Amino acid sequence: MKSNTKLILKAVLFGLFLIFTFNMPAKVVLKNGDVAYGNWTKSHSPYILSGEIIVPQGKTLNIEPGTLIKCKVGDNNDYSSDKFDQTIIRVNGKLVALGEPENRVTFTRYSNAGNWGMILFDNSDPESILDYCNIEYCSKITNLIEATVLKGAITLLPNSNAKIYNCNIENNIVGIQVSKTDQTKTTYIYNNKFNNNRTAGIICYNSSDPIIEKNIIENSKTGIICIRYSEPEIKNNIFRNISEGIICYYKSNAMISNNFINASSDGIMLMNKNTVEIINNIIVGSKFGISLENESNILIENTVISDIMVCGLKLDHRSSAHLQNSVIWNEVPEFWFNDDQSKVSLSYTLIKNSYQPNQVIDITGNIYGKNPQFINPESYDFRLNCDVLNLENFSPCIDGGNPEIKYCDASRSVNTGLWGTKNDLGAFGGQKNSSWSLRDKITLEFSTVFEDIQFTQLFIK
């Protein structure tokens, strides 16, 4: 009887062992110097990484939806040091991490505190892609390139490209850092959410020219920083709960269009001989709408600058701006000059105050002192009122822009619903207006839909 009992007990224990064993999550461990290619799967997660893991040139690492990658944190960020202990995923080949909206690929830290290194694209295959991924808790690396600090959770070194779509990039020092890329390919940063990245959402430097489109960048010091001849195309993004929206340093020539910028300090700041086009943007709630320093020159076209605390444009050190088909509507001065050589020229622009300093040049077609009659600026709806049954509130900005054909509203006017109309002042007029629909993929909570146009009321939570 005792023998039978023991046999039964052994059988039960063995059964429990098998159940426990086959239901345990698989685990793959990679250590410093290991190479990674082939397929990483959800069923073998989590993948535990430490040190420098390399995707070799000519090889592809495919990561399937739901895969979890945990990277050990470190304290020493100096790559040249014997004590360097951060985790780096260095991509010399191709990385293809394809998650799904409800089944993302996640790159995170192994412990509950601290930071790991980064995903580093180094002369990588230009067809690398990160889609529906979470990338979080990354740090910085010093001296990997002499006297250079790399800060991006995703960092692209010279001559590397990637497509970064639909990712959540959170709790890092910088979300993405891009340097000069392969001129035959383009780095796309599309429809991502950047949250709580300490220094910036994105840094572009050394002649980089990524396309940055339909992202939300929030809860960071700065949204996007452009440095040293960088030429990004920045369009259809939302910046909110940040100090500075976009900063351009030293001869950066960015195209900034169709963005919503709500920053506490500067909506856009240009320093050191930048030449920038600012078209069809809305800049609200900032201390300064746009700041220009050290011989910066800009074209501002079909842009709204409203609800500003100190002034619409601040100019310093021989800087200049030309405003056309725009609206500056605030209780504070439109312009602030810190020297006598900076200047602003205006054409077909509505501003509140008719009296302006001598450095403001009235070219033609400007409107002074008339309320632009935005539909609901408190809810960030800066379309223009065009109710013909209430002419008292009909916006003077409708068809108030430059009458030349090349400036006419593109196709159907967002404000009036009519086709082929003259340029409407503000963010919804002109040829480069994208209708502010943001409708391809991006879904914004607390959104209100007016006809086929999606406007957002989530800019400040």
Residue, then its C-alpha position, 0 to 999 in steps of 0.5 A: m500500500k505504501s509502495n502504491t502511495k509513493l508511486i502515485l505521489k511520484a506520478v503527481l509530482f512528475g506531472l506537475f513538473l511537466i506542466f510547470t516546465f512546458n508553461m514556463p516562458a522561454k528565455v534566450v540570453l545573449k552576452n557581449g560580443d554575441v551576434a544576432y540574426g535569424n528570427w526572434t519569436k514571442s514564444h522564446s521571449p524574453y530575450i535577455l541582452s547584456g553588453e554589445i549585441i551585433v547584427p552583422q553586415g549582410k545578415t537580417l534579424n527579424i523580430e515577430p509581434g509580441t516579442l519582448i527584449k530585456c536589456k541589462v542596465g549599466d552605470n558606465n556610459d563611456y564606450s572607451s572605458d574598460k568598465f563600460d557596462q551598457t547594453i547596445i544593439r548594434v545594427n550593421g546589417k538589417l533589423v526588421a522588428l514588425g509588431e502589431p497595434e495590440n501586439r508590439v515588439t518591446f525593447t526595455r530594461y531588464s530591471n525595475a530601475g536604471n537605463w540601458g544603452m540604445i539601438l544603434f544603426d551603424n552603416s546598416d541596411p537602409e531597409s531596416i524597419l521598426d514598426y509598432c515597437n516600444i522603445e524605453y529607458c535608454s541612456k547615452i553613450t560617450n566616446l563610441i565616436e571620438a568626442t561625441v555623445l550619442k543620446g538617442a534610444i534609436t541612434l542612426l550613425p552616418n550613412s545609416n537609414a531606417k523606417i521608424y513607424n507607429c512606435n512608442i518611444e518613452n522615458n529616454i534621454v532622446g527619442i531618436q538621433v539622426s546624423k547624415t544619412d545615405q543620400t540615395k535613401t531617406t529616413y522616415i519617422y512617421n506616426n510615432k508617439f514620443n513621451n517623456n524623453r528628457t532632452a528632446g524627442i528627435i535630434c537631427y545633426n550633421s546634414s541629416d535630412p529625415i522626413i518627420e511626419k504625423n508624430i506626437i511629441e510631448n512632455s520633453k524639454t524640446g520637441i525637435i533639435c536641428i544642428r549643423y546643416s541638417e535639413p529635415e522636413i517636419k510636417n503634420n506633427i503635434f508638439r505639446n507640454i514641452s518647453e521649446g517646440i523646434i530649435c534650429y542651430y547653425k545653418s540648419n535649413a528645415m522645412i516646417s509645415n502643418n504642425f501644431i506647436n504648444a510650448s511654454s517657452d519658444g514655439i520655434m527658435l532659430m539660432n546662428k544663420n538658419t534659413v527656414e520656411i515656416i508654412n501652415n503652422i499653428i503656434v499657441g500658448s508660448k512665451f515667444g511664438i518664434s525667436l530668431e538670433n544671429e542672422s537667421n532668416i525665415l519665410i512665414e507663410n499661412t501661419v497662426i501665432s496666437d495666445i502668446m505671452v510676451c511677443g509673437l516674433k523676437l528678433d536679434h543680431r541682424s535677423s529677418a523675417h517675411l510674413q505673408n498670408s498669416v495671422i498674429w493675434n495676441e494681447v501682447p506686441e507682435f514684434w520685439f527687436n533686440d537690435d536696430q538691424s533686424k527687420v520684419s516685412l509684412s504682406y497680406t497678414l492680419i495683426k492686431n496693432s496698427y502702430q509698429p516700430n520702423q523695423v516693420i515694413d508694410i509691403t501690401g495688403n495687410i489687415y490691422g486691428k480686425n478680429p480674425q474670427f476663428i471658430n473656437p480658438e479656446s479649443y484650438d479650432f483655428r478655422l475661419n468663420c464664414d457664416v454668410l448669414n452672420l456677416e458681423n462675424f464673417s472672417p476678414c481673412i477669407d480670400g484676404g491673402n495674396p491674389e496671385i494664382k500660385y498662392c490660391d487655396a489648394s483645391r477645396s477651401v478648408n474654411t469655406g468648402l468652396w473650390g479654387t478660392k483665393n488664399d485664406l489667411g492663416a493655417f488653412g489657406g494656401q497651396k501647402n495646406s494639408s487640411w490638418s486632417l492627420r487622417d492617414k493613421i494617427t488616432l487622437e483621443f478627445s478628437t472632434v470631427f468637423e465634416d471630413i476634417q479632424f481637429t484635436q482637443l487633446f493638445i493640453k491634457 
